[in-house]
Amino acid sequence: MLRKLIIITGPTGVGKTPLGVNVACTLAGEVISADSRQLYRYMNIGTAKPDPLELAKVKHHGLDLKDPDERTNAGQFVKYARTLCEGLWQRGVVPVMVGGTGLYIQAFLDGLWAEESQAEEIRATLEQRLQVEGLSRLYDELGHLDPVAHSRVTAGDTQRVLRALELALTGNGKRGIGAEPFDCTPLAFCLHRERAELNHRLDLRVDNMMEQGLMSEVEGLLARGYHRQTFGLQSLGYQELMDFSEGRCSRAVALARIKLRTRQYAKRQVTWFRKDRRYRWLDLGVWGREGASQSVLEQFRNHSGF
């Protein structure tokens, strides 16, 4: 039996969730979330979890697995998602992996280097700090930790700065023995939209999240005893609204920062996905949700081995 699965990824806000639900419903499949923030409880609006109607249409896995103060990494996701897929295949169910955490998907398919698994917590923290503190702050820190690497990396090269900082913080520049790639037959799609269209959607989504009660969600998390250093809350939207709650900035400034950093994050995601040639790109601005769903299903049915 072929171990088949569909992967639907793309930048934040592009429209992955509804398309993934459509595909999974048609195939009587089940959705596996590949989002490093949707696995946290009490963080529903800010992480754009599927709404109740979407959850009722198809079974979802990978949501609400941890409290916000519990750390997570790609190694944990690989173990969870691979075990889950094995169970779905045994029942004859097609897994539909949906989410925008590119590192998690890559690790799921290709495995993790031993040292990457150990360093993943540091890498996740650096990604979160990038969103909150900005690249220049991390670049300056690299200068203190590793002046040689600092001199070789351009200040605006995000990926190289993060990688050099990761190596400096772990004290290890060599890779270990690699874990085995997962024995599966994936059909992977990356959704995208024209940049201006995506940015407009992202700005509207931030406004909608505020209307849905994102500020109340943040206040509820603070009331539970969580704070800005809580691992899960070092995420887009939460830090900025805590700044507003603490009087560090106005509401307007907080929202402007969320929108800007969300657009920047989406751009970095696209850069990540473009490096992986396994993805088949679908422009939702051209296809629309229904057209893209039909394209995924048609390619799934016609793909050799499927």
Buried (B, 14 or more C-beta within 10 A) or exposed (E): EEBBBBBBBBBBBBBBBBBBBBBBBBBEBBBBBBBBBBBBBBBBBBBBBBEEEBBEBBEBBBBBBBBBBBEBBBBBBBEBBBEBBBEBBEEEBBBBBBBBBBBBBBBBBBBBBBBBBBBBBBBBBBBBBBBBBEBEEBBEBBEEBBEEBBEEBEBEEBEBBBBBBBBBBBEEEEEEEEBEEBEBEBBBBBBBBEEEBBBBBBBEBBEEBBEBEBBEBBBEBBEBEBEBEBBBBBBBBBBBBBBBBEEEBEEEEBBBBBBBBBBBBBBBBBEBBEEBEBBBEBBBBEBEEEEBBBBBBEBBEEEEEE
